[in-house]
């Protein structure tokens, strides 16, 4: 399993976020700009599903 660290950033006045991992990871998952993904909380882990 690969891992990468991201810093939580402010987006606007009321939101926070993180950037997605390197392009090669997104290409492997066939995820691109405009795609809808599901984000789940499993215990203390955030899971991104297509």
PyMOL Python script that loads the backbone (N, CA, C, O; Angstrom):
from pymol import cmd

cmd.read_pdbstr("""\
ATOM      1  N   UNK A   1       0.851  -1.188   0.000  1.00  0.00           N
ATOM      2  CA  UNK A   1       0.000   0.000   0.000  1.00  0.00           C
ATOM      3  C   UNK A   1       0.887   1.238   0.000  1.00  0.00           C
ATOM      4  O   UNK A   1       1.836   1.330   0.778  1.00  0.00           O
ATOM      5  N   UNK A   2       0.579   2.173  -0.860  1.00  0.00           N
ATOM      6  CA  UNK A   2       1.309   3.437  -0.912  1.00  0.00           C
ATOM      7  C   UNK A   2       0.602   4.462  -0.047  1.00  0.00           C
ATOM      8  O   UNK A   2      -0.611   4.393   0.152  1.00  0.00           O
ATOM      9  N   UNK A   3       1.359   5.400   0.459  1.00  0.00           N
ATOM     10  CA  UNK A   3       0.736   6.483   1.213  1.00  0.00           C
ATOM     11  C   UNK A   3       1.456   7.779   0.898  1.00  0.00           C
ATOM     12  O   UNK A   3       2.604   7.793   0.455  1.00  0.00           O
ATOM     13  N   UNK A   4       0.745   8.862   1.140  1.00  0.00           N
ATOM     14  CA  UNK A   4       1.278  10.198   0.908  1.00  0.00           C
ATOM     15  C   UNK A   4       0.635  11.121   1.938  1.00  0.00           C
ATOM     16  O   UNK A   4      -0.505  10.894   2.344  1.00  0.00           O
ATOM     17  N   UNK A   5       1.339  12.140   2.355  1.00  0.00           N
ATOM     18  CA  UNK A   5       0.806  13.073   3.344  1.00  0.00           C
ATOM     19  C   UNK A   5       0.326  14.335   2.647  1.00  0.00           C
ATOM     20  O   UNK A   5       0.957  14.809   1.702  1.00  0.00           O
ATOM     21  N   UNK A   6      -0.780  14.874   3.111  1.00  0.00           N
ATOM     22  CA  UNK A   6      -1.331  16.121   2.605  1.00  0.00           C
ATOM     23  C   UNK A   6      -1.650  17.031   3.780  1.00  0.00           C
ATOM     24  O   UNK A   6      -2.049  16.558   4.844  1.00  0.00           O
ATOM     25  N   UNK A   7      -1.478  18.315   3.595  1.00  0.00           N
ATOM     26  CA  UNK A   7      -1.820  19.307   4.607  1.00  0.00           C
ATOM     27  C   UNK A   7      -3.265  19.753   4.397  1.00  0.00           C
ATOM     28  O   UNK A   7      -3.694  19.958   3.262  1.00  0.00           O
ATOM     29  N   UNK A   8      -4.006  19.901   5.479  1.00  0.00           N
ATOM     30  CA  UNK A   8      -5.374  20.425   5.406  1.00  0.00           C
ATOM     31  C   UNK A   8      -5.276  21.921   5.126  1.00  0.00           C
ATOM     32  O   UNK A   8      -4.528  22.637   5.791  1.00  0.00           O
ATOM     33  N   UNK A   9      -6.040  22.387   4.132  1.00  0.00           N
ATOM     34  CA  UNK A   9      -5.975  23.789   3.723  1.00  0.00           C
ATOM     35  C   UNK A   9      -7.346  24.451   3.842  1.00  0.00           C
ATOM     36  O   UNK A   9      -8.373  23.772   3.856  1.00  0.00           O
ATOM     37  N   UNK A  10      -7.354  25.770   3.929  1.00  0.00           N
ATOM     38  CA  UNK A  10      -8.599  26.534   3.962  1.00  0.00           C
ATOM     39  C   UNK A  10      -9.056  26.772   2.530  1.00  0.00           C
ATOM     40  O   UNK A  10      -8.258  27.112   1.656  1.00  0.00           O
ATOM     41  N   UNK A  11     -10.355  26.587   2.306  1.00  0.00           N
ATOM     42  CA  UNK A  11     -10.969  26.867   1.012  1.00  0.00           C
ATOM     43  C   UNK A  11     -12.120  27.837   1.280  1.00  0.00           C
ATOM     44  O   UNK A  11     -13.154  27.438   1.815  1.00  0.00           O
ATOM     45  N   UNK A  12     -11.949  29.095   0.916  1.00  0.00           N
ATOM     46  CA  UNK A  12     -12.963  30.095   1.215  1.00  0.00           C
ATOM     47  C   UNK A  12     -12.970  30.432   2.699  1.00  0.00           C
ATOM     48  O   UNK A  12     -11.970  30.250   3.395  1.00  0.00           O
ATOM     49  N   UNK A  13     -14.115  30.929   3.177  1.00  0.00           N
ATOM     50  CA  UNK A  13     -14.211  31.347   4.572  1.00  0.00           C
ATOM     51  C   UNK A  13     -14.622  30.238   5.529  1.00  0.00           C
ATOM     52  O   UNK A  13     -14.224  30.245   6.694  1.00  0.00           O
ATOM     53  N   UNK A  14     -15.424  29.277   5.044  1.00  0.00           N
ATOM     54  CA  UNK A  14     -16.010  28.301   5.958  1.00  0.00           C
ATOM     55  C   UNK A  14     -15.614  26.860   5.692  1.00  0.00           C
ATOM     56  O   UNK A  14     -15.995  25.977   6.460  1.00  0.00           O
ATOM     57  N   UNK A  15     -14.875  26.594   4.648  1.00  0.00           N
ATOM     58  CA  UNK A  15     -14.554  25.215   4.294  1.00  0.00           C
ATOM     59  C   UNK A  15     -13.075  24.931   4.429  1.00  0.00           C
ATOM     60  O   UNK A  15     -12.241  25.835   4.369  1.00  0.00           O
ATOM     61  N   UNK A  16     -12.761  23.652   4.613  1.00  0.00           N
ATOM     62  CA  UNK A  16     -11.381  23.187   4.594  1.00  0.00           C
ATOM     63  C   UNK A  16     -11.311  21.998   3.653  1.00  0.00           C
ATOM     64  O   UNK A  16     -12.342  21.414   3.320  1.00  0.00           O
ATOM     65  N   UNK A  17     -10.124  21.633   3.222  1.00  0.00           N
ATOM     66  CA  UNK A  17     -10.006  20.509   2.304  1.00  0.00           C
ATOM     67  C   UNK A  17      -8.578  20.028   2.188  1.00  0.00           C
ATOM     68  O   UNK A  17      -7.664  20.564   2.816  1.00  0.00           O
ATOM     69  N   UNK A  18      -8.408  19.009   1.374  1.00  0.00           N
ATOM     70  CA  UNK A  18      -7.089  18.503   1.020  1.00  0.00           C
ATOM     71  C   UNK A  18      -7.060  18.328  -0.489  1.00  0.00           C
ATOM     72  O   UNK A  18      -8.104  18.152  -1.117  1.00  0.00           O
ATOM     73  N   UNK A  19      -5.878  18.375  -1.068  1.00  0.00           N
ATOM     74  CA  UNK A  19      -5.761  18.111  -2.496  1.00  0.00           C
ATOM     75  C   UNK A  19      -5.682  16.603  -2.702  1.00  0.00           C
ATOM     76  O   UNK A  19      -5.279  15.864  -1.803  1.00  0.00           O
ATOM     77  N   UNK A  20      -6.065  16.157  -3.884  1.00  0.00           N
ATOM     78  CA  UNK A  20      -5.994  14.735  -4.197  1.00  0.00           C
ATOM     79  C   UNK A  20      -4.557  14.342  -4.498  1.00  0.00           C
ATOM     80  O   UNK A  20      -3.719  15.199  -4.777  1.00  0.00           O
ATOM     81  N   UNK A  21      -4.271  13.039  -4.442  1.00  0.00           N
ATOM     82  CA  UNK A  21      -2.904  12.571  -4.643  1.00  0.00           C
ATOM     83  C   UNK A  21      -2.388  12.783  -6.068  1.00  0.00           C
ATOM     84  O   UNK A  21      -3.095  13.315  -6.924  1.00  0.00           O
ATOM     85  N   UNK A  22      -1.151  12.361  -6.307  1.00  0.00           N
ATOM     86  CA  UNK A  22      -0.525  12.598  -7.606  1.00  0.00           C
ATOM     87  C   UNK A  22      -1.363  12.094  -8.781  1.00  0.00           C
ATOM     88  O   UNK A  22      -2.135  11.145  -8.649  1.00  0.00           O
ATOM     89  N   UNK A  23      -1.199  12.732  -9.902  1.00  0.00           N
ATOM     90  CA  UNK A  23      -1.950  12.412 -11.122  1.00  0.00           C
ATOM     91  C   UNK A  23      -1.896  10.923 -11.475  1.00  0.00           C
ATOM     92  O   UNK A  23      -2.896  10.356 -11.916  1.00  0.00           O
ATOM     93  N   UNK A  24      -0.746  10.293 -11.288  1.00  0.00           N
ATOM     94  CA  UNK A  24      -0.615   8.882 -11.661  1.00  0.00           C
ATOM     95  C   UNK A  24      -1.566   8.003 -10.851  1.00  0.00           C
ATOM     96  O   UNK A  24      -2.061   6.999 -11.363  1.00  0.00           O
ATOM     97  N   UNK A  25      -1.827   8.369  -9.586  1.00  0.00           N
ATOM     98  CA  UNK A  25      -2.794   7.610  -8.783  1.00  0.00           C
ATOM     99  C   UNK A  25      -4.187   7.779  -9.358  1.00  0.00           C
ATOM    100  O   UNK A  25      -4.931   6.807  -9.489  1.00  0.00           O
ATOM    101  N   UNK A  26      -4.544   9.007  -9.702  1.00  0.00           N
ATOM    102  CA  UNK A  26      -5.881   9.265 -10.242  1.00  0.00           C
ATOM    103  C   UNK A  26      -6.056   8.588 -11.589  1.00  0.00           C
ATOM    104  O   UNK A  26      -7.139   8.085 -11.886  1.00  0.00           O
ATOM    105  N   UNK A  27      -5.014   8.564 -12.411  1.00  0.00           N
ATOM    106  CA  UNK A  27      -5.073   7.865 -13.698  1.00  0.00           C
ATOM    107  C   UNK A  27      -5.298   6.370 -13.490  1.00  0.00           C
ATOM    108  O   UNK A  27      -6.069   5.759 -14.230  1.00  0.00           O
ATOM    109  N   UNK A  28      -4.641   5.770 -12.500  1.00  0.00           N
ATOM    110  CA  UNK A  28      -4.824   4.349 -12.206  1.00  0.00           C
ATOM    111  C   UNK A  28      -6.259   4.046 -11.790  1.00  0.00           C
ATOM    112  O   UNK A  28      -6.769   2.954 -12.044  1.00  0.00           O
ATOM    113  N   UNK A  29      -6.907   5.017 -11.149  1.00  0.00           N
ATOM    114  CA  UNK A  29      -8.290   4.845 -10.687  1.00  0.00           C
ATOM    115  C   UNK A  29      -9.317   5.342 -11.703  1.00  0.00           C
ATOM    116  O   UNK A  29     -10.522   5.209 -11.488  1.00  0.00           O
ATOM    117  N   UNK A  30      -8.846   5.906 -12.790  1.00  0.00           N
ATOM    118  CA  UNK A  30      -9.723   6.510 -13.811  1.00  0.00           C
ATOM    119  C   UNK A  30     -10.601   7.601 -13.217  1.00  0.00           C
ATOM    120  O   UNK A  30     -11.791   7.680 -13.524  1.00  0.00           O
ATOM    121  N   UNK A  31     -10.020   8.438 -12.371  1.00  0.00           N
ATOM    122  CA  UNK A  31     -10.719   9.560 -11.747  1.00  0.00           C
ATOM    123  C   UNK A  31     -10.177  10.848 -12.352  1.00  0.00           C
ATOM    124  O   UNK A  31      -8.965  11.050 -12.426  1.00  0.00           O
ATOM    125  N   UNK A  32     -11.094  11.721 -12.786  1.00  0.00           N
ATOM    126  CA  UNK A  32     -10.679  12.976 -13.389  1.00  0.00           C
ATOM    127  C   UNK A  32     -11.565  14.131 -12.968  1.00  0.00           C
ATOM    128  O   UNK A  32     -12.511  13.958 -12.200  1.00  0.00           O
ATOM    129  N   UNK A  33     -11.252  15.294 -13.472  1.00  0.00           N
ATOM    130  CA  UNK A  33     -12.004  16.501 -13.167  1.00  0.00           C
ATOM    131  C   UNK A  33     -13.457  16.310 -13.588  1.00  0.00           C
ATOM    132  O   UNK A  33     -13.734  15.861 -14.700  1.00  0.00           O
ATOM    133  N   UNK A  34     -14.372  16.650 -12.703  1.00  0.00           N
ATOM    134  CA  UNK A  34     -15.799  16.554 -12.981  1.00  0.00           C
ATOM    135  C   UNK A  34     -16.425  15.221 -12.600  1.00  0.00           C
ATOM    136  O   UNK A  34     -17.650  15.101 -12.593  1.00  0.00           O
ATOM    137  N   UNK A  35     -15.611  14.215 -12.281  1.00  0.00           N
ATOM    138  CA  UNK A  35     -16.152  12.920 -11.879  1.00  0.00           C
ATOM    139  C   UNK A  35     -16.779  13.032 -10.489  1.00  0.00           C
ATOM    140  O   UNK A  35     -16.357  13.841  -9.663  1.00  0.00           O
ATOM    141  N   UNK A  36     -17.790  12.207 -10.253  1.00  0.00           N
ATOM    142  CA  UNK A  36     -18.424  12.131  -8.939  1.00  0.00           C
ATOM    143  C   UNK A  36     -17.809  10.948  -8.206  1.00  0.00           C
ATOM    144  O   UNK A  36     -17.716   9.851  -8.757  1.00  0.00           O
ATOM    145  N   UNK A  37     -17.389  11.169  -6.967  1.00  0.00           N
ATOM    146  CA  UNK A  37     -16.838  10.104  -6.130  1.00  0.00           C
ATOM    147  C   UNK A  37     -17.594  10.066  -4.810  1.00  0.00           C
ATOM    148  O   UNK A  37     -18.178  11.065  -4.389  1.00  0.00           O
ATOM    149  N   UNK A  38     -17.579   8.919  -4.169  1.00  0.00           N
ATOM    150  CA  UNK A  38     -18.205   8.754  -2.863  1.00  0.00           C
ATOM    151  C   UNK A  38     -17.116   8.824  -1.805  1.00  0.00           C
ATOM    152  O   UNK A  38     -16.072   8.187  -1.944  1.00  0.00           O
ATOM    153  N   UNK A  39     -17.349   9.587  -0.758  1.00  0.00           N
ATOM    154  CA  UNK A  39     -16.416   9.700   0.354  1.00  0.00           C
ATOM    155  C   UNK A  39     -17.108   9.130   1.591  1.00  0.00           C
ATOM    156  O   UNK A  39     -18.191   9.579   1.965  1.00  0.00           O
ATOM    157  N   UNK A  40     -16.479   8.141   2.221  1.00  0.00           N
ATOM    158  CA  UNK A  40     -17.055   7.472   3.384  1.00  0.00           C
ATOM    159  C   UNK A  40     -16.114   7.598   4.567  1.00  0.00           C
ATOM    160  O   UNK A  40     -14.900   7.720   4.405  1.00  0.00           O
ATOM    161  N   UNK A  41     -16.684   7.566   5.747  1.00  0.00           N
ATOM    162  CA  UNK A  41     -15.904   7.539   6.976  1.00  0.00           C
ATOM    163  C   UNK A  41     -16.036   6.135   7.542  1.00  0.00           C
ATOM    164  O   UNK A  41     -17.134   5.715   7.906  1.00  0.00           O
ATOM    165  N   UNK A  42     -14.923   5.402   7.621  1.00  0.00           N
ATOM    166  CA  UNK A  42     -14.890   4.037   8.129  1.00  0.00           C
ATOM    167  C   UNK A  42     -13.986   4.053   9.360  1.00  0.00           C
ATOM    168  O   UNK A  42     -12.760   4.051   9.248  1.00  0.00           O
ATOM    169  N   UNK A  43     -14.602   4.069  10.511  1.00  0.00           N
ATOM    170  CA  UNK A  43     -13.821   4.234  11.748  1.00  0.00           C
ATOM    171  C   UNK A  43     -13.197   5.618  11.726  1.00  0.00           C
ATOM    172  O   UNK A  43     -13.910   6.621  11.702  1.00  0.00           O
ATOM    173  N   UNK A  44     -11.878   5.680  11.735  1.00  0.00           N
ATOM    174  CA  UNK A  44     -11.169   6.958  11.650  1.00  0.00           C
ATOM    175  C   UNK A  44     -10.446   7.109  10.324  1.00  0.00           C
ATOM    176  O   UNK A  44      -9.461   7.839  10.220  1.00  0.00           O
ATOM    177  N   UNK A  45     -10.950   6.406   9.304  1.00  0.00           N
ATOM    178  CA  UNK A  45     -10.339   6.425   7.977  1.00  0.00           C
ATOM    179  C   UNK A  45     -11.326   6.998   6.972  1.00  0.00           C
ATOM    180  O   UNK A  45     -12.487   6.589   6.939  1.00  0.00           O
ATOM    181  N   UNK A  46     -10.871   7.947   6.145  1.00  0.00           N
ATOM    182  CA  UNK A  46     -11.682   8.485   5.070  1.00  0.00           C
ATOM    183  C   UNK A  46     -11.395   7.657   3.820  1.00  0.00           C
ATOM    184  O   UNK A  46     -10.240   7.502   3.422  1.00  0.00           O
ATOM    185  N   UNK A  47     -12.460   7.125   3.200  1.00  0.00           N
ATOM    186  CA  UNK A  47     -12.326   6.251   2.039  1.00  0.00           C
ATOM    187  C   UNK A  47     -12.954   6.933   0.830  1.00  0.00           C
ATOM    188  O   UNK A  47     -14.075   7.436   0.908  1.00  0.00           O
ATOM    189  N   UNK A  48     -12.237   6.950  -0.275  1.00  0.00           N
ATOM    190  CA  UNK A  48     -12.715   7.538  -1.529  1.00  0.00           C
ATOM    191  C   UNK A  48     -13.051   6.401  -2.480  1.00  0.00           C
ATOM    192  O   UNK A  48     -12.186   5.587  -2.805  1.00  0.00           O
ATOM    193  N   UNK A  49     -14.317   6.337  -2.934  1.00  0.00           N
ATOM    194  CA  UNK A  49     -14.772   5.310  -3.861  1.00  0.00           C
ATOM    195  C   UNK A  49     -15.261   5.949  -5.144  1.00  0.00           C
ATOM    196  O   UNK A  49     -15.755   7.077  -5.146  1.00  0.00           O
ATOM    197  N   UNK A  50     -15.118   5.223  -6.226  1.00  0.00           N
ATOM    198  CA  UNK A  50     -15.614   5.685  -7.523  1.00  0.00           C
ATOM    199  C   UNK A  50     -17.087   5.390  -7.631  1.00  0.00           C
ATOM    200  O   UNK A  50     -17.706   5.700  -8.649  1.00  0.00           O
TER     201      UNK A  50
END
""", "prot")
cmd.dss("prot")
cmd.show_as("cartoon", "prot")
cmd.util.cbc("prot")
cmd.orient("prot")
